[in-house]
Amino acid sequence: MRLQIKKYFFIIMAIQILAAGAYLIFTSCTAKKDTKAQLPIKDSAGPEEISNRILKEGLKNPDVFVRSSAIRAYGEIKEQGAAKDIAPFLKDDAAFVRLFAVEALGNLGGEDAPQYLVSALADKDPMVRIKVIEVIGRSGNESYLPVLKKGLNDPDMMVRLFSAGFLGSHGDKASLGLLKNAMSDKDSSVRVAAIASAGKAKNRSFIPTIGALMKDADPLVRTYAALSLGEIGDQKAVPLLIRSLKDPDPSGREAAISALGRIGDKGAIKALSTLLDDKDVSVRIKVTAALKRLGADVSDAIFREGLKNPDYSVRHEVVGLLGELKNKDYIPILKEALRDNSARVRVGAVRGLGKTGGDEAVAALKSALKDNDATVRNYAAGNLIRIMRGIQLEDSGEI
C-alpha cells in the first residue's frame, strides 16, 4: 500500500537510511524459503509447544527478518521473563533487529525493561533511539521524563523532535515551542517530523496548527497532518479531515480516510461514501474498510477484488485492513491469502487471523506453522500463542 510505504519514510530519510520505508520493513518477508529449516513437528506436541519451539529457533536464525519477527512475537505474547532473553539483541549487528528488541521490551515491561530501554538511547543508530523515545513516551510513565529531556540534546533532529512531542504532552513549554517552530520550518521534512511527533504524543494543543498544514503545498506534509490528527483522535479534527478527502494526492485522501475511521465519528459516513468510486484502488479499499468500521452498509466486494490484484502491496493492504476489522466473516478471505505467493501477504493474513481470533482462525494458524517461510512461521506461532493466552493486540488504527 502506497500510504503504508510512506508512513515512516520521513524517519528513514531523516536518518539517511536508504530503505523502502519502515512500515514496509516491519512487516516484510525477504527471507528465502527454507523448507529444510522447518522443525520436525511431533504428533504428540501441542500447538503452544510447537509454537514456542519455532520462536526459539527463530531467535537463532541468521536472517535479520526472521530474528526480528521472533523478537516481535515474544513481545506481543508478553512471555514472562523474556526481557532478559531479548535484551542481548540490543547489541545485535543489525539496527533493524535492535529496533525490534526495543519494541518488544516496551511490550514486555517488567522491572528489568526500563534499564534496558534507557541503555538503548546510547545506540549509534538514530532510528533505534527514535524507537526508544516512542516506546518510553507511549508508556506515560513520568519517571521517564528526565530521559525524554535528555533526548532534547540528541545530535539527531528526529530524536529531538520526538522527545519534544512527548514532553509537550506533559506541559513542557520549551518542547511545545520547539515543535511549533519546527512546524513552520522551510524544510518540509522538518515540518513532517514535527507533525508526526505531535501525533505520536497525542498532543491536542496542536490540532489547529496541524490542521492549517493540511493545506501545505507538499503532499507528504498534508498526508502526515491527516495521519497525526487521526492519532490524536479528537473529534474537533473531523471537519478538517472531511475537507482532506478531496486532496488531489491519493495518499492524502487515504490518510484522511484512515484518520476518520480511527476517530470513529459516524457523521463522516456520508463524506466517506463519496470515495467508493475513487479511481485509485487503494483509496476504494481503504474507504470501504473505514465505512465498515463505522457500521455503514456497503458492499465489501472490493476486498476479494483486491486480493486478486497483481500488486502484492494491494493484497497485503486488504488482509491488513481485514485484520483491523476483526470480523469473523472475513476469515475465509484471510485463509485464502495464506496461499498467496508473497510471504509478506501471508504474514499479513496470519496477523489478521490473530487479531480476529476464534476456532477457525486458530485452525488456520496451526496450518501456517508449516509454511515454507520462517518469518511466516514465526508470526503464526506468536499469534497462535497470543490467542491461546487471551492476549489482545493494540489496535493500530490503520483504517
Backbone torsions as a table, in degrees:
resi	resn	phi	psi	omega
1	MET	NA	133.8	-176.2
2	ARG	-58.5	-47.7	-177.0
3	LEU	-63.5	-41.0	-179.4
4	GLN	-67.2	-36.2	178.2
5	ILE	-60.9	-37.4	-177.4
6	LYS	-82.7	-15.3	-165.3
7	LYS	-51.2	-42.5	179.4
8	TYR	-115.2	19.6	-174.0
9	PHE	-62.7	-34.6	-179.0
10	PHE	-63.7	-33.1	178.3
11	ILE	-67.3	-45.1	-178.4
12	ILE	-61.4	-43.6	180.0
13	MET	-66.4	-41.6	-175.2
14	ALA	-63.5	-33.5	-177.6
15	ILE	-104.1	14.5	173.1
16	GLN	56.9	40.3	171.3
17	ILE	-101.9	106.2	-172.8
18	LEU	-85.2	80.0	179.5
19	ALA	-124.3	-178.6	-173.5
20	ALA	-82.4	-0.4	179.9
21	GLY	119.7	134.5	-170.8
22	ALA	-66.4	-35.5	-179.7
23	TYR	-65.1	-39.2	177.1
24	LEU	-60.5	-44.8	-178.5
25	ILE	-66.8	-37.9	-177.3
26	PHE	-56.0	-31.5	-176.7
27	THR	-118.3	17.0	-174.7
28	SER	-86.9	153.3	177.4
29	CYS	-131.0	95.9	179.6
30	THR	-106.9	2.0	179.2
31	ALA	-65.6	143.1	177.9
32	LYS	-70.6	154.7	176.8
33	LYS	-62.3	136.4	-173.4
34	ASP	-138.5	60.2	-177.9
35	THR	-52.8	-37.5	-178.1
36	LYS	-64.9	-24.4	-178.1
37	ALA	-81.1	-7.0	-178.6
38	GLN	-64.2	145.0	-179.6
39	LEU	-81.2	141.2	175.1
40	PRO	-66.5	126.3	-178.1
41	ILE	-100.6	113.3	-179.5
42	LYS	-78.9	144.3	179.3
43	ASP	-60.0	-29.6	-175.5
44	SER	-81.2	-14.4	-177.0
45	ALA	-79.3	136.8	177.4
46	GLY	-81.7	165.7	-176.9
47	PRO	-61.0	-35.2	-179.9
48	GLU	-71.2	-37.6	178.1
49	GLU	-64.8	-43.9	178.8
50	ILE	-61.9	-44.3	-178.8
51	SER	-63.3	-42.6	178.6
52	ASN	-62.8	-37.8	-179.9
53	ARG	-66.5	-41.2	178.9
54	ILE	-61.2	-44.3	-178.1
55	LEU	-67.6	-39.4	178.3
56	LYS	-61.9	-41.0	176.9
57	GLU	-67.8	-34.4	179.6
58	GLY	-61.8	-36.2	179.2
59	LEU	-64.6	-23.7	-178.1
60	LYS	-94.1	-6.0	-173.4
61	ASN	-68.6	137.3	-179.5
62	PRO	-71.1	-16.4	-179.2
63	ASP	-77.8	131.1	-177.2
64	VAL	-57.3	-44.8	-175.4
65	PHE	-71.2	-33.2	178.7
66	VAL	-68.7	-46.2	178.0
67	ARG	-60.0	-43.8	-177.5
68	SER	-62.7	-40.6	-179.0
69	SER	-67.8	-35.5	177.1
70	ALA	-67.5	-41.5	178.3
71	ILE	-61.8	-45.4	-179.5
72	ARG	-61.0	-41.0	179.8
73	ALA	-61.9	-42.9	178.9
74	TYR	-61.1	-37.8	177.4
75	GLY	-66.0	-40.6	-176.1
76	GLU	-74.3	-28.8	178.7
77	ILE	-87.9	-2.5	176.8
78	LYS	52.2	47.9	-179.4
79	GLU	-59.7	120.5	-177.4
80	GLN	-61.5	129.8	178.3
81	GLY	78.7	5.6	-176.0
82	ALA	-76.5	-16.2	-177.2
83	ALA	-55.1	-40.8	-178.3
84	LYS	-69.1	-24.4	177.8
85	ASP	-82.7	-28.5	-178.9
86	ILE	-85.2	-32.2	-175.8
87	ALA	-52.5	-40.8	179.7
88	PRO	-58.6	-23.5	-179.5
89	PHE	-73.9	-9.1	172.5
90	LEU	-68.4	-12.4	177.9
91	LYS	-106.7	7.5	-178.8
92	ASP	-59.0	149.3	179.6
93	ASP	-64.8	-28.7	-177.1
94	ALA	-91.0	122.3	179.2
95	ALA	-59.8	-33.6	-179.6
96	PHE	-62.3	-40.8	177.8
97	VAL	-66.3	-41.4	179.6
98	ARG	-62.7	-39.0	178.4
99	LEU	-61.1	-43.7	179.2
100	PHE	-67.6	-32.0	177.0
101	ALA	-64.9	-39.5	177.0
102	VAL	-61.5	-47.5	180.0
103	GLU	-59.8	-43.9	-179.2
104	ALA	-64.8	-41.9	179.6
105	LEU	-63.5	-36.0	176.0
106	GLY	-63.7	-38.5	178.5
107	ASN	-72.0	-36.5	-176.2
108	LEU	-71.5	-39.8	-178.0
109	GLY	64.5	-151.4	-179.1
110	GLY	94.4	171.0	-173.6
111	GLU	-71.3	-23.5	-177.8
112	ASP	-89.1	-23.8	-173.8
113	ALA	-57.1	-44.2	-177.7
114	PRO	-56.1	-43.8	-178.1
115	GLN	-66.4	-35.2	177.4
116	TYR	-66.6	-43.0	-178.3
117	LEU	-64.2	-45.0	-179.7
118	VAL	-62.2	-38.4	179.6
119	SER	-63.7	-29.7	-178.5
120	ALA	-72.0	-12.9	176.5
121	LEU	-68.6	-10.9	176.9
122	ALA	-91.9	2.8	-178.7
123	ASP	-58.7	144.0	-177.6
124	LYS	-74.0	-17.2	-177.1
125	ASP	-96.5	122.2	-179.4
126	PRO	-59.2	-32.2	-179.2
127	MET	-61.5	-38.1	178.4
128	VAL	-68.6	-42.4	-179.8
129	ARG	-64.8	-38.1	176.0
130	ILE	-59.9	-42.2	179.7
131	LYS	-64.1	-39.1	177.5
132	VAL	-60.5	-46.6	179.7
133	ILE	-60.0	-43.0	-180.0
134	GLU	-63.5	-44.8	-177.5
135	VAL	-65.0	-47.7	-177.9
136	ILE	-73.5	-30.6	177.2
137	GLY	-67.5	-40.7	179.0
138	ARG	-64.1	-28.0	-175.9
139	SER	-64.2	-25.9	-178.7
140	GLY	72.8	6.6	-177.9
141	ASN	-78.4	114.7	-175.6
142	GLU	-66.9	-16.1	177.9
143	SER	-67.1	-16.0	179.2
144	TYR	-86.4	-5.7	-175.9
145	LEU	-55.1	-42.3	177.5
146	PRO	-61.1	-33.4	179.1
147	VAL	-68.2	-42.5	178.7
148	LEU	-63.9	-39.1	178.8
149	LYS	-65.2	-33.7	175.9
150	LYS	-63.8	-34.0	179.5
151	GLY	-64.1	-22.2	178.1
152	LEU	-65.3	-19.4	-179.7
153	ASN	-101.8	7.7	-179.1
154	ASP	-63.5	145.2	179.1
155	PRO	-67.0	-17.1	-177.8
156	ASP	-95.6	131.6	-177.7
157	MET	-60.1	-40.7	-178.2
158	MET	-64.3	-40.9	178.9
159	VAL	-63.1	-42.3	179.9
160	ARG	-62.5	-43.4	-177.8
161	LEU	-69.0	-38.3	178.1
162	PHE	-67.6	-37.8	176.1
163	SER	-62.0	-43.3	-180.0
164	ALA	-63.5	-37.3	180.0
165	GLY	-59.2	-47.2	-178.2
166	PHE	-75.7	-35.2	176.4
167	LEU	-66.0	-36.8	178.1
168	GLY	-60.6	-32.1	177.6
169	SER	-66.0	-20.9	177.2
170	HIS	-96.7	11.5	175.4
171	GLY	85.7	12.8	-179.5
172	ASP	-70.1	109.8	-172.8
173	LYS	-65.5	-36.9	-179.9
174	ALA	-63.3	-39.8	179.7
175	SER	-67.8	-40.4	178.2
176	LEU	-62.4	-39.7	177.9
177	GLY	-65.5	-40.2	178.9
178	LEU	-61.4	-44.5	179.9
179	LEU	-66.0	-43.1	-178.2
180	LYS	-61.6	-42.3	178.4
181	ASN	-65.6	-39.5	-179.0
182	ALA	-65.8	-32.0	-179.6
183	MET	-69.8	-15.9	177.1
184	SER	-108.7	12.3	-179.4
185	ASP	-63.7	147.6	178.7
186	LYS	-66.4	-27.3	-179.6
187	ASP	-82.5	118.8	-176.8
188	SER	-63.4	-30.6	179.8
189	SER	-66.7	-32.5	176.5
190	VAL	-70.3	-41.4	177.9
191	ARG	-60.9	-43.8	179.3
192	VAL	-61.5	-44.9	-179.1
193	ALA	-61.2	-42.2	179.8
194	ALA	-66.2	-42.4	178.1
195	ILE	-60.0	-47.0	-178.3
196	ALA	-63.2	-39.9	-178.7
197	SER	-66.9	-38.1	177.2
198	ALA	-65.8	-36.7	178.1
199	GLY	-67.4	-45.8	179.2
200	LYS	-59.6	-35.4	-179.5
201	ALA	-84.9	-2.9	178.8
202	LYS	54.7	45.7	-176.5
203	ASN	-88.0	102.7	-175.3
204	ARG	-66.5	-22.9	-176.9
205	SER	-64.9	-16.9	-177.3
206	PHE	-97.1	5.5	-179.1
207	ILE	-56.0	-47.9	179.9
208	PRO	-61.5	-41.7	-178.7
209	THR	-66.9	-44.5	178.9
210	ILE	-66.0	-38.9	178.9
211	GLY	-58.6	-39.8	178.6
212	ALA	-65.0	-32.1	-179.0
213	LEU	-75.6	-6.7	175.7
214	MET	-74.0	-2.3	173.7
215	LYS	-107.8	9.5	-177.8
216	ASP	-59.8	150.3	179.8
217	ALA	-69.3	-24.7	-178.2
218	ASP	-87.1	120.1	-178.7
219	PRO	-61.8	-28.8	179.5
220	LEU	-69.8	-36.3	176.1
221	VAL	-63.3	-44.5	179.8
222	ARG	-63.0	-40.2	179.8
223	THR	-61.7	-47.4	-178.2
224	TYR	-72.5	-27.2	175.4
225	ALA	-63.3	-44.8	179.0
226	ALA	-65.6	-45.1	-179.9
227	LEU	-60.4	-42.2	-178.9
228	SER	-66.7	-37.7	176.4
229	LEU	-63.5	-34.9	176.0
230	GLY	-66.1	-39.3	179.0
231	GLU	-68.0	-38.1	177.5
232	ILE	-63.9	-40.1	169.2
233	GLY	78.0	21.4	-179.3
234	ASP	-94.2	134.3	-178.3
235	GLN	-65.0	-16.0	176.5
236	LYS	-61.9	-21.1	-178.3
237	ALA	-83.9	-11.0	-174.2
238	VAL	-56.9	-48.8	179.3
239	PRO	-58.9	-38.0	178.5
240	LEU	-63.2	-42.4	-178.1
241	LEU	-70.7	-36.7	177.7
242	ILE	-61.2	-39.8	177.1
243	ARG	-63.6	-33.2	-178.4
244	SER	-75.3	-8.4	175.3
245	LEU	-65.3	-14.5	178.7
246	LYS	-99.8	12.7	179.7
247	ASP	-56.3	134.3	-179.4
248	PRO	-66.4	-20.4	179.8
249	ASP	-93.4	128.1	-178.5
250	PRO	-56.3	-35.8	179.4
251	SER	-64.8	-35.2	176.8
252	GLY	-65.5	-40.6	178.0
253	ARG	-66.4	-42.0	178.7
254	GLU	-61.4	-41.7	-179.7
255	ALA	-63.2	-42.0	179.0
256	ALA	-65.2	-40.1	177.1
257	ILE	-60.6	-48.5	-179.5
258	SER	-58.3	-45.1	-178.4
259	ALA	-64.8	-42.8	-179.9
260	LEU	-65.9	-39.8	176.3
261	GLY	-63.4	-36.4	-179.2
262	ARG	-71.1	-41.6	180.0
263	ILE	-67.1	-36.6	172.4
264	GLY	83.2	23.3	179.2
265	ASP	-85.0	113.7	-177.6
266	LYS	-66.7	-14.0	176.4
267	GLY	-66.2	-11.6	-179.8
268	ALA	-90.1	-4.4	-174.3
269	ILE	-58.2	-46.0	-177.1
270	LYS	-60.5	-46.0	-179.6
271	ALA	-65.9	-41.1	179.1
272	LEU	-63.2	-36.9	-176.9
273	SER	-62.2	-22.0	180.0
274	THR	-68.1	-14.7	-178.2
275	LEU	-98.3	5.1	-179.8
276	LEU	-63.6	-23.6	178.9
277	ASP	-108.3	20.6	179.9
278	ASP	-57.0	147.5	-177.8
279	LYS	-70.5	-17.7	-177.4
280	ASP	-94.1	125.2	-175.5
281	VAL	-64.3	-37.6	179.8
282	SER	-65.6	-36.9	176.8
283	VAL	-64.0	-42.9	-179.3
284	ARG	-64.3	-41.4	178.5
285	ILE	-64.7	-47.7	-177.4
286	LYS	-61.7	-44.8	-176.3
287	VAL	-70.6	-32.7	176.2
288	THR	-63.3	-44.1	178.9
289	ALA	-63.8	-41.8	179.6
290	ALA	-63.5	-42.5	179.4
291	LEU	-66.0	-39.2	176.4
292	LYS	-61.6	-41.2	-179.8
293	ARG	-64.3	-33.0	-179.8
294	LEU	-84.6	-0.1	176.2
295	GLY	88.7	13.0	-179.8
296	ALA	-76.1	147.7	179.2
297	ASP	-90.9	89.8	-179.4
298	VAL	-128.9	154.9	178.5
299	SER	-66.5	142.3	177.4
300	ASP	-110.5	22.2	-179.4
301	ALA	-60.5	-27.0	-178.8
302	ILE	-61.8	-25.1	-180.0
303	PHE	-67.3	-47.2	178.4
304	ARG	-68.6	-35.5	177.0
305	GLU	-62.4	-43.4	-179.9
306	GLY	-65.1	-32.1	-179.4
307	LEU	-69.5	-14.9	178.1
308	LYS	-99.7	0.0	-178.4
309	ASN	-64.9	137.6	-179.8
310	PRO	-66.4	-18.3	179.1
311	ASP	-84.9	115.3	-176.3
312	TYR	-62.9	-27.8	-179.2
313	SER	-67.9	-30.2	175.7
314	VAL	-69.9	-42.4	178.8
315	ARG	-63.4	-40.2	178.4
316	HIS	-64.5	-38.1	178.3
317	GLU	-60.8	-42.7	-179.2
318	VAL	-59.5	-51.5	-176.3
319	VAL	-67.2	-32.8	177.3
320	GLY	-64.5	-43.1	179.7
321	LEU	-69.1	-37.6	178.1
322	LEU	-63.7	-35.2	176.0
323	GLY	-63.6	-38.3	178.9
324	GLU	-67.7	-29.3	179.7
325	LEU	-73.2	-26.5	176.9
326	LYS	54.9	39.3	-178.7
327	ASN	-105.6	119.7	-176.5
328	LYS	-63.2	-18.6	177.4
329	ASP	-64.4	-20.1	-177.5
330	TYR	-96.2	3.0	178.8
331	ILE	-59.5	-40.2	177.2
332	PRO	-57.6	-36.7	178.2
333	ILE	-68.1	-41.4	178.9
334	LEU	-65.8	-37.9	177.4
335	LYS	-64.8	-39.5	177.4
336	GLU	-61.6	-38.3	-179.5
337	ALA	-67.8	-19.0	176.6
338	LEU	-66.2	-13.3	178.2
339	ARG	-99.9	5.6	-179.0
340	ASP	-63.3	148.7	-179.7
341	ASN	-78.2	-6.9	177.0
342	SER	-98.8	123.9	178.5
343	ALA	-63.3	-31.7	179.6
344	ARG	-64.5	-39.1	178.0
345	VAL	-67.2	-39.4	179.5
346	ARG	-65.0	-37.9	175.2
347	VAL	-60.8	-44.3	178.4
348	GLY	-60.1	-39.7	178.9
349	ALA	-66.0	-41.7	178.1
350	VAL	-60.5	-45.4	-179.3
351	ARG	-68.4	-34.9	176.2
352	GLY	-62.9	-42.8	177.5
353	LEU	-64.5	-38.5	179.9
354	GLY	-64.5	-37.5	178.8
355	LYS	-73.6	-32.1	-177.8
356	THR	-75.6	-44.7	177.6
357	GLY	73.3	-177.3	-178.8
358	GLY	99.5	164.8	-175.1
359	ASP	-61.2	-40.9	-178.6
360	GLU	-65.6	-37.8	178.1
361	ALA	-67.3	-40.4	178.6
362	VAL	-60.6	-44.5	179.4
363	ALA	-61.2	-40.4	179.5
364	ALA	-67.3	-38.7	178.9
365	LEU	-66.7	-35.4	177.0
366	LYS	-61.1	-40.2	179.3
367	SER	-67.3	-32.8	-179.3
368	ALA	-71.0	-15.0	175.7
369	LEU	-64.1	-15.7	-179.4
370	LYS	-103.3	9.4	179.6
371	ASP	-57.8	150.6	-178.1
372	ASN	-83.2	6.4	177.1
373	ASP	-115.0	126.4	-175.0
374	ALA	-63.7	-33.7	179.9
375	THR	-66.7	-41.5	177.4
376	VAL	-61.1	-43.4	-179.9
377	ARG	-61.7	-41.0	179.1
378	ASN	-61.2	-45.9	180.0
379	TYR	-65.9	-37.6	177.7
380	ALA	-63.9	-43.7	-179.5
381	ALA	-63.1	-46.3	-179.4
382	GLY	-62.8	-44.5	-179.1
383	ASN	-69.0	-33.9	178.2
384	LEU	-65.9	-46.8	178.3
385	ILE	-61.5	-42.5	-177.4
386	ARG	-62.2	-42.5	177.8
387	ILE	-64.0	-43.7	-177.7
388	MET	-64.8	-26.6	179.7
389	ARG	-95.4	-1.2	177.5
390	GLY	71.2	30.1	-179.2
391	ILE	-95.8	126.0	179.7
392	GLN	-93.7	137.9	173.3
393	LEU	-78.9	145.5	175.6
394	GLU	-65.7	136.8	177.1
395	ASP	-63.2	123.4	-178.0
396	SER	-76.6	-16.6	-179.4
397	GLY	72.7	19.8	-175.4
398	GLU	-65.6	-22.7	-179.8
399	ILE	-75.1	NA	NA
